[in-house]
Amino acid sequence: MLKKKIPWMILFLVLMVLSIWAVVSRSGSYSLDLLKQTIRNAKTGWLIVACLGMLCNILFEGFALDVLVNAITKEEHTPKIKSHGLLYSAADIYFSAITPSASGGQPASAFFMSRDGISMAQSAVILVTNVFLYTISLVLIGLIGFAICPAVFFRFDTLAKVFIILGGFFLVGLSVFFILVLRKEQWVKHFSVTCINLGAKLHIIRKKDVLLGKVDKAIAQYKACAGVVTNEQVEMLKAFAFNFLQRVSLLSTTVLVYLAFGGSYTYLPEVISVQALVLVGVYSLPIPGGMGVADYLLINGLTFIPDVASPANLELISRGISFYCCIILAIIIVIIGYIRQNHHIKKIKAARATADGAEGRR
C-alpha cells in the first residue's frame, strides 16, 4: 500500500517546500531575525500545550473511530472486534494530507480495518459516518468562528473571501451528500452496478457476475450497518463530540502559538475567528493538505491582528506544529501499527494452524 503512495509522497514534499518558500520569500512580514528572537522569547509552556493540541488531533479522531467501530460491528454471540482507532486515525490523517481532496485517507483506514476483521460494508459505513460527523464539526466551527467576530471575515481580501465561501459551500454540500448516502442505500447500489457494467464494457472487469453478487451482499450488510447509525444515537453523539474536539484541537494550535509569542488576550477572539475560517477555506481547492491555500489564508487573516509583529513567522510555527509535525507523527504511528498488526495476524494464523492440526489428529 505504501509503495503505491510514493508519487503522492513526492508531490507532498514538493508542495511543502514550495509552500514554505512562498511564505519565506514572498511574504513581506517574514523576518528570520525576528523569528529567532520571537522563538527565544516564546513562552515554553504555551508551545508545549500547542504540541499536545497537535497530538490530540490524532487521538480524538482515533477515539471517534473506536466508538463507531464498536457500535457498528457489535453483534450478539460474536467476539468483540479489537479496534485500533489510533492507527486508523493516523492513516487517515497522513494519507489525506498527501493526496488531492484527502482522497487517500479513507481507503488507507479501510485497509487497516480489514486487517482487523472489519468487513468492507462495515468499514464503509464507519468511514462515511465519521467523515459526515467530521464535516458537520467543521461547519459548526466555521459558524462559531464567524459568530465570535463577524468583522474578521470582511477583513480578508477578495480572493481569501472566495476561498472561505467556496469551502463553506463544499462542506455543506458534502454534509447533505453523506446524509443521502446513509439513508439511500439503493443509490449506492446503482452507482456500484453502473461502475461494474462500465468496467465490463471497457474490458477492465472480467468477472462481472461475481462482482455484482458481491455488491448485493455488500449492500445488504451496508443497509444493516446504516440502520445501526440511526439506532445507536448515544454512540453517534459520542463520536460527534470527539470529532468536534478534534477540530478544536487543530484550531487551538494557532491560538496557543499566538499566546506563546506574547499575544494579548484582548485579540484572542479575533485569532480564534481567523483560524476557524481558515479551516473552512482550505476545502475550497483539492490540494494535498490544503498547502498554499492554508498558508495564504492564515497570513492574510493574521495581518489585521494588531499585536502580531510578523504574521508569516506566526504562520510558519503554528502550521509547522499543527500540520507538518502531525504528518510526521502520523506516519510513525502507521509504520509501528502496520508492524504490530502483522505480528498479531501471524499469531492468529499460527494458532489456527495448531488447532487445525490437533483436530486432524483426532
Phi, psi and omega in degrees: 000316181296324181298322181293339183266359183304314178303321179290326177297319179295316178299319178301313181296319178298313180295324179298312180298316181295321180295312180296319178299319180296318179295314185290316188268332186257345182272126180290345183267358181282136177212117181295318180297317179294324179297315178299316180295319181295318180295319179298323183267000183295150178278110187302322182302316180294323179294322178296316179296324178298320178293324176294324176298321177298317178297320180296334176302320178281316185297314185295322175294323176299318178297318180298317180292323176300316179298315182292318178300313181295324181286319188273334180263001183290123177221146179289145175064022175230146180299143180288132178287131178280112182273141175242068185303323180297320178293315179299319181295313181298319178297317180297312183294315183293308184287335173293324183289332186256001180238147180301139179056025180056031187289341183268351185293308183294316176301324178294317177297317180298324178301312181288328176295318180298326178290342176266004177091014178272128185292164180300316181295318180295314180296325179298314180292319179302312185287321177298316179296317181295318178295324177298312180295322178298318181292316177301320179298318179295318178300316180296317178299316179299317179295319179296316179300318179292320182293324181299317182209082183303330183297334182300317181302319185284351176277337177298151176287175187300314181297318179297319178299318179299316178301315182294316180295315178298317178299320179296315178298320180297315182293318178295316178298321179295322179298315179297318180300316182293325177297316180295319180299317182288332184260343183239075183294336178295330176295319179297317180297314181299317180296316181296315180296319178300317180295319180293316179298319178296317178298323179292320179295326180273002179064025175275325180251132181257313183269070184298312184297322179297315180294321178296323176296320179294325178296315178302317180293316181295321180294322177298316177294319181300317181295319179295318181292319179298326176297327178296322180301319179288321185280325183271064186292324180294317179294323178294324178294321177297314180297321178296318180300317179293321177296319179295318178295327176297316178296320179296318180296323178292318178295325187295334185300311179298318180297317182289323176294321176302315179292323178298328181272015176089019180295152181271145177295339181300320183261010181301316178302324180290321178295318178299315181297318179300310184293325178297317180289328176296318179300328177283316185295332183294345180271009181283334181230143182280062181253135179308122177068007183063020184298138184092303179294312180299316181297314181298312183296316184293315178297318180299317181288321182287341181303331185264006175274116189304322186263015174268104184295321180220099178304324181294318179295316179296320180295317181299315182288314182294318178292324178299321180282309188288333184247297187293315177295324178297319180295318179297314179297320182297316182290329175296316179296319180298314182296313179297317180297320179297316180296316180293321177298317178302316180297317180294318180297319178296321179295319179295316180296320179295319179295320179293319179298319178295316180295319178295322179294319179294322179292323179293326180288339178286000000 
